[in-house]
């Protein structure tokens, strides 16, 4: 789900790592599988460590 549409829905968004509700939409990553949302910086960091091969680098975003 695109980031901009999240604010327009009542659907609960779950963390892509632990499954807890995402309440602050500041923790996201763009991956080869789409945008991933996380409940906290810890989950985002662990996801990055476990999925380095699926992340876009800053140069990929240009």
N, C-alpha and C positions, 0 to 999 in steps of 0.2 A: 504494500500500500504506500503510495507516495506520501512523503512527509507532510505536504500541504493539505492532504485530505484527512489526516488524522484528527485535526481540530474540528472537522465538520461531521464527526460521527460519534455515536454513543458506544460503539464497540470497544470492549476492553482489549488493550494491546498487551500481549505477554512478552516478557524478556526472551530474547532468542537463545539465552544460555540457561537460565534457571527456571523460567516460567512464571516468575512473580510479575505482578502488574507493573507496566511502565507508566509512571505518573509524571515524570519530567522528560521531555523529548529532547534533551541535550546530549544524550549518549547514543550516538548512531554511527554506523560504518557503511560505506558503500563497498559491496563485494561483487564478485562475478555472479552471485545468485540473487542480486538485488540489495536493497537497503535493509540493514539489520538494526533493530532497536533493542536497547538494554535498559534495565532498571537502575543501573549504577555504573560508575567508572570501573569498579572491580570486575564486573561481568564483561564489560567491553574489553578490558585488558586481557582477561583469560581467553576470550573468544579470539582475540588477535593472536595470542601465542599459539593456540591450537589450530588456527586456520590461516597461517601466513600466506599459503599458496593461493588462497581465494580472495585476498584483499587487493583493491586497486591502490597503486602507488599514486603519489601526487602527480607524477608525470603522465599517468594513464588518464587523469581527469581532464587534461588539456585538449 
